[in-house]
Amino acid sequence: MSSQPALSPAAPSQSLTEVETYGVERIPDADRTATPLDLFRVAFGGANTFSTCVLGAFPILFGLSFWQGLAATLLGVVVGALILCPMAVFGPVNGTNNAVASSAHLGVHGRVVGSFLSLLTAVAFFSISVWSSGDALVGGAHRLFGLEQSTLSYVVAYALFAGLVLAVCVYGFRFMLFVNKIAVTSATVLFLLGAIAFAGDFDPSYAGLFTSSADAATQSLFWPSFIGAALIVLSNPVSFGAFLGDWSRYIPANTPRRKVVGAAFLSQIATLLPFVFGLATASIIATKAPKYVDPSAPDFVGGLLAISPSWFFLPVCLLALIGGMSTGTTSLYGTGLDFSSVFPRLSRVQATFLVGVVSIAFIFIGRFGLDLVQSISTFATMIITCTTPWMVVMMLGFYTRRGWYDPDALQVFNRRQRGGRYWFSHGWNWRGMTAWWVAAVVGVLFTNIPGQFVGPLGDLANGVDISLPLSLAVAAVLFLSLLRLFPEPRAVYGPEGARLARTVEVPVPPITGPGATAVAPALAAEGS
C-alpha cells in the first residue's frame, strides 16, 4: 500500500482553501493518487463522531440492557459493514461517484435515484450532527460559563455550526479531508479520555427494561426493540452507500479491489469505538440521571453533561465540535456535488448551499416542531429501506457485468446528451428500477420500530421488524429474474460477456447532444 498522505482532487500546488472545481465528471488518472488507507480515514472520520454516539445510545432508549445493546450494536455494525463495503469498488473502476455509476443499472435518467438517496442521507446525518453538536456546545457552555439554555441559544448554536460545516463543504474535498484527518485522531483521543472519565460509574450489569420480573406485555417487546435498535445502528454504515464513490473515485483503477473493499469494511468496524461509548454512557445516564432517557423526551447530550466530571466538560465540547464537523462535511459534500449534475444551472457551490439550506430547515423543524428521536428513527428507517435495495441492484449489476463499465457512457446525463450503452428505454432501465422500488416498498410496509415507525404490515411477524431481510431478498431475486426474463443489450457487458444473465443483440442508440458527434457512430456500430 502506498504511503501517499492525501486524497487529492487537484494538483498538489493548490491551496487548502482554494475552492474545488471538479464536479462528477471522471477524475483524470493523473489526479487519482489516493490509497485504500485514505478511504479508511475519510469513511471512519465521518463516523467517529459525537452523532454516532447518539445513535449508539438508542439501544438503551429502546429499553435494552448493556449486554443486549452491545449485541444489537455488533449485529448492526457488522451486517451494515458487509452490505456497504462492496460499494467502494465503483469509484476506482469508473472514476466518478456512485450515483453516476448507477446509470449502468438504472439507466441514464434512473441515476437520479442515487441522487435522491444521497439527499435523504445528507439531510438526516447533517441534521444529527448539528443537533447533537449544537446541544453539546450549549450544554457545555452552560456548565462552564453559565450560558442560558434558551431557545435563542440553541438557534444560534445550530446556525453557526451549520454555517461552519457548509463553508468547509463549499471549499471542497481537500478541505474536507483536512478536517477528517484532524477528526480521526483527536476524536479517538477524546473518546479514550471519556472512557477514563466514566470508568468509575460504568456498570456493565445495567439490566434495562426486559428483566425476568417484567410483565408479559413488556417482555413481548424485547425482540422488536432489539431488532429496531440494530437497524438504527445499521443505518450508519448503510448511509455511506451513496457516498463511498465520492471518495474512492480518487483511488487508481488498478488498485486491488480486495484492499478497497477491506478499507471500507474496516472503517465501519472501527466505529464500534463511538457506538460503544454512546451505549456505555447511555447506560450510566439511565442509572444516575434517568430523566434524560425518558422515552417521551430523551436527551442524551444533556444526560452526558449531567454525569460528566467537571474536567470533562471542555473535552465534550471539543468532541462535539470536531466530530460534528466531520460527520456534517462528509454528509453534505457528496450531495452538493451530485446535485450540481442533476440541476445543470447550479454549480457545485450553489448546489451545496441549496442542500445545506434544506437541511438547516429540517433541523429547526425537527428540533423545535417535532419529536427529535422519532424524526431520527424515521429517517434512519427510510435510509435503510430505500438505500439497501439500490445497493443490491448495484452490486449484483457489478457482478453480472463482471465489473466492466463504459465510463464515457456513464456521463451522458451529466453532459445533457442522449443515447449510448445505458440509454435502455428512454433513459430508464426498468429492470433495475422495478427491483429497487418494489423492494423499497416492501421494506417500508414491513418496518416495525416500536414507538417510532410501524408500517402497515409491520405486525405480521409478531412485531419483529423483518423489513431488511425481505427487501434484500426481494431486490436480489427480482433483479436477477428480470435480467433472465428480459435480457439487456449485449453492448452493456464487457468482452467476457454476461454472468447470471442473458443478453440480446440490439443496436445501441448513438450518443447525441453537446460534444457527441465524434463518438456516436462508433457506439451505433458496436451495438448493432
N, C-alpha and C positions, 0 to 999 in steps of 0.2 A: 504494500500500500504506500502510495506517495506521501511525502510529508508536506505537501502543498498546504499552506495555512489558511487559505480562504476560498470561499465560493465567490468568484469574481465575475459579474456580468459585464465588466468593462475592462479596459486596459489598466494595468497596474498604476499608471501615472495619474489616473483620475483621482480627484479629491474625494474624501469620505462624504462630504456634504454636497457633492455635485449630483444634481437630480438625474436619476436613471432614465434613459431614453428608450430602452428595449421594451417592446410590447410582447405579444405572444408569438411573434414570428420565430422561426427556427434559429436557435443560437448558433452562430458560426463555430466551426470546430476549433478555431484558434482561441476562442474565449471560453471554451469548455475545459476548465482547469481544476474542477472540483474533485474531491475524493469521497468515497463512502464515509470516511470519518467526518467530513464536513456535513454530510447529510445527517449523520447521527447527532452531531452537535446542534444543528438547527432544529431538527424534529424534537429532540429531548429538551432543548432550551425552551421551545414553545409550550412544553407541558410541565416543566419542572418549576411550577409557579404556584402562587397563592390560590389561584382559581381552581387548580387541580385539588388542592387541599379541601376546598369547599365541596367538590364532587366526592372526595374521599369521606366526607362526614355523612353522606346520605345513608349508608347502611345503619348508622346509629339513629338517624332521624326516622328511619323505617322500623325501628324497634329491635334490631338485631343486637346480639351480644358482640363483644370484641372479636372473639374467635369466629363466630358466624359471619361477621362483617369482613374479617380478613379472608375467609374462604370465598365470599362473594366478590371481593376485590380482586383476588388472584384469578378467579374464573373470568371476570370481566376483562382484566388487563391481558391475560394470555390469549383468550379467544379473539379479542379485538386486535391484538398484535398479529395473530395468524391471518386474520381477514385482511388486515391492512397491508402487510409487508410486500405482497406481490405487486401492489400498485406503484411501487418505486421504480419498476423497470421501464415504464413508458417514457419517462423523461430522458434517460440516456439513449434509448432507441430512436426517439423522434426529435429530440432537441426542443420540445415545446411542452406546454402544461397538459395535464390530464384531460381537461375539458376539451381542448382542441384535438387531442389524440382520440377522444371518444367518437369523433366524426367517422372513424373507420367502422364503427359497430352500430352507431345510431343514426348515421347519415350526416351530411353537410349541415343541415338545419337541426338535426336531432342533438347536435353537440350542445345546444342551449340548455339541455337537461343538466349537464355538468355545471354550467354557469349558475343555474338556479340552486343546485345543491351547495355550491360554494358560497352563494349569498346567504342561504339558510344557516349554514355553519358559521360563517363570519359574524352574522348578527348575533347568534347565540353565544359564541365564545368571546367575542369582543365585549358583549354586554356583561357576561360573567366576570371577565377580568376587570372591567371598570367598576361594576358593583362591588366586588369583593375588595379591590384595592382602595376604592374611594371610602368604603366603610371602615377599613383598617386605618387609613390615614386620618380620618376624622376621629375615630375612636382613640387612636394613639395620641393625637394632638390633645384630645380632651383629658386623657390621663396624665400627659406630660406637662401641658401648658394651661389646662382648664378651659380649652375652647368649647363653646356651647355646641351641643349636638342637636342643632336645629335643622329644619328642612333646608334653610338657606345654606348652611354649612355643607350639607350633602350635595346640594345642587352645584355649588361652586367647585367642590372636590371632583365630582363626576365630570363637569365641563372641562376643568383644567386638565384632568388626567386623559380624558378622551381626546382633547386637542393635542396633547403631547404625543400620544400614540399616532394620531393622524399625521402629525408633522414628520415622524420617522418614516411612515409608510410613503409619504409623498416623496421624500428623498430617495427611497427605493431600496433595492436588495442589499447593496453594500452597507448602508447604514443599519439596516435590519440585522444583518449578520454581526455587525459590531456590537449591537445591543445584546444579541443572543450569546455571543462569546462571553460577555460580562455576566449575563444571567446564569449560564450553566455553572460557572464556578462559584459565584457569590451566593446564589440561591441554595446550592448544595451545602456550602459552609453554614449558612443561616439555618437550614433545616437540621443539620447536625448540632448546631448550637441550641436549637429548640429542644432536641432530644435531651440535652443536659438540663435545660430549664424545667422540663416537665417530668424528668425521670422519677423524682421522689413522689409525685402524685399519681403516676400511671399504675393502674391495676388491671392486668390482663383478664382478671376474673369477672369483669363487668358483665352482668347477666342479661341485660336488655329486657324486653317485654315477654319473650317467649320462654318462660321458665316452666318448670313442672307444676307450679301452683297456679299458672294462668288458666282462665276458664276456657271452655271449648271454642267459643267464638274467637277468642284471641289466638288460640293455637291454630285454628283453621287458616289464619292469615300468614303463617310462617313462610310457606313456600312462595306464595305471591309476593311477599315482601323481600324474600331472598333473591328471587329472580329479578324483581324490579330493581333492587339495589345493584345487582350485577350488570343489568342493562344500562343503568345510569353511568357506571364506571366504563362499560364497554363503549359508550358513546364518545369517550375522549379519544381513544385510538382511531375509531372509525371516522371521526371528524376530520382526520388528516387525509382521508382518501382522495378528496378532490384537490388537495394542496400539494401532495408529495412531488408531483411533476414540476411545480413552480421552482423547486429547489434542485431536484435531481436532474433537471434538464441541463445543468451546468457540468454534469459528470460526462466524461468522454464515452462515446458509444462502445468502445472496445473494452470497457471495464467489465470484469467478470460479474455476471448477473447475481451470482450467489452472494457476492460481497455487498452489492447494493441492497438486495433483499434482506441480508443479515443485518445491515446497518439500520434499516427501517424497523426490523423486529426488535433489536436490542434497544433502540431508542425508546420504545414503548415499555419494554420490561423495566428499564431504568426508572420509569415514572412511578414505580412502586414506592420510591422514596417519598414524594409528596403525598401520594394516596394514603400510605400508612401513617404518615404524620397527621393528616386530616382525620383519619379513623381513630388513632390513639388519642389525640387531643379532644375529639368529639366525645369519646367515652369518659374522659376526665370531666368535661363540661357537664355531661349528663349526671355525673355523680356529685360534683361540687356546686354547680350552678344550673340545675335542671330547667329553670325557666327559659334558658336560651335554646333549649332543644324541644320546646313545646311544639308539637306538630302544627298547631294553629298559627303560631308566629315564631318560627325558628330564627335564630340569629347566631350563626356560627362565629362570625367575626367578633361580635360583642361578647360572646361567651369566651372566646380565646383570650381577649384582652382582660376579661374578668378573672381568669385563672392564672394569668401570666405574672411572674415576679416582675417587680418594677424595672429591673435592669434589662428585661427582655422587651419592653415597650418599643424602644428605638429599633432593635432588630426586626420586630414585627412590621414597623412602618417601612423599613428598607426592603424587607421581603415583599411587601405589598407593592411597593413602587417598582422594584426591579422585575419581579415576576410578572406583574400585571403588564408592564411594557412588553415583555417577551411574548406573552400569550396574545395580547392585543395586536401587536405588529404582525405576527405570523398568521393570524386570522384575517386581518384586514388587507394585507398586502396583495395576496393572491387574487382576492375577489375584485379589487380595484383593477388589477392587471387584466383579468379576464373580461370584465365588463367594458373595458375600453375597446375590446374587439367586437362585443355584441352590439354596442352602440357606437358606430364609427365616428359620430360627431364629437365624441368625448375622447380626450387624451387620457393616458393612464392617470395623470394627476387629477384631472376633472372627475374621472370615474371613481377614483379613490375617495375624493371629497363627497361624492354623491352617496356612495355606500356608507361612508362614515356618518353622514347626517342621518340617514335612515336608521342606522344602528343606535345613534345617540337618542333619537326619538323613542325607539323601543326601550332603551334604558330607563328613561324617565317615566314612560307609561307603565313598564313592568315594575319599577321600584315604588312609585307613588300611587299608581292606579289599580294594580293587580296584585295577586298573591305571588310573591317573588319565587318561592320554592316551586309552586305549581307551574310558573312560567318556565323555569329552568327544566323541570321534569318533562313538560310537554314538548319543548324544543328538542331536548335530548332524544325523546321518543321519535319525533319526526325525523331527526338526523339518521337514526338507526334504520327506521322503516323505509326511508326513501333512498338512503345512500348505499346500504348493503346490496340491494338487488342490482343497482347500477354498477357496483364494483364486481359483482358476479358476472354480469354481461361483459364487462371489460376484460376480466381475467380469462374467462372461457373463450372470448374472442381472440385474445392474445395466443391462447393455446391452439385453437383451431387454425389460426393464421401462421402458426409456427414462428411467432414473433416478427413477422415480416410486414412492413408498412411502407407506404409511399409518402414521404414527408411533404413533398410538394402538393399532393392532392389533399393533404390534411389542412392546408392553408387556404383552400378555396373560399370558405365562408369569410375569413378574415380579410381577404382581398376583394370581397364583393363580386366574386366570379360565380359561374355556374358550371355544372358538369364535373367530369373526372371520375376516377375509380369509385369514389364514395358518394356519388350522387344518388344511386339507387332509385327510389320513386319520388321524384320532385324534391330531392334533398333529404328524404326521410328513409331510414332503414326500418321498416315497420316490424321486422323480426325482433331486433334489439329493443325497440321502443315498446312493443307489446309485452315482451318478457319483463321489462322494467316496471311499467305501470301496473300490470296485473299483480306482480309480486309485492309492489309497494302498497297497493290497496289491500291485499290480503294481510300484510303486516299491520296496517292500521286497524283493520277490522278485529284482529285477534289480540291487540295490545291490551294488557291489564296491569297497570301500576296502581296499587291500592291507594285510594285517596288522592290520586294525581290525575290519571288519564285512563279511562276504560273504553275500549272500542265496542261496537255493537255486538260482536261475537266474543268479547273478551272473557266471558264467564263459562264458555263451553268446556274448558279444560279444568273445571273446578277452581276457577280463579287464578290458575297458573298462567303466566304470560308465555305463550308459545309462538309469539309473532316472529321472532328472529329465525328459528329453525324452519318455520313454514315459509317465510319469504325467501330464505336462501334456497330451499328445495324447489319452490315454485319457479324462481328465476332460472335456476340451473336446468331443470327438466324442460321447462317451456322453451327456453332459448335453444337448447340443443335439438329439441324436437322440431322447432321451426326451421332450423338450419338443414335438417334432413328432409323435411316435407317440402320446403320451399327454398331450393338451393340459391345461394348467392352467385354472382358472376365470377367466373374463373379468374378474372383480372384482379380481383381484390386479394387473391392469395399469391404467395411468392412462388419462386421457381420450383419448390418442392411440393407444391400443391396443398390441398386441404387435409386436415386431420379431424376425425369425428364428424365430418360434414360432407355433403355432396356439393357439386358445383354445376353450373350451366354455362355454355358458351354463348354469350351475348355481347354485342358491341358496347364499348364504354363511350358514353357521350363526351364529345370533346369539351375541354375547358374553354369557356368563353367569358369575355369580360375584360376588365383592365389588365393589360400586360399579358394576355393569354395567347396571343396569335402564334407564337413560336412553338408552344407545346401541344396545341390542340390536335394537329394531325397525327402526332406520334401516339397519343393516347387513344385516338379513334382506331388506328390501325392495330394496336396491341390488343384491344378488346374485341376485335372482330374475328 
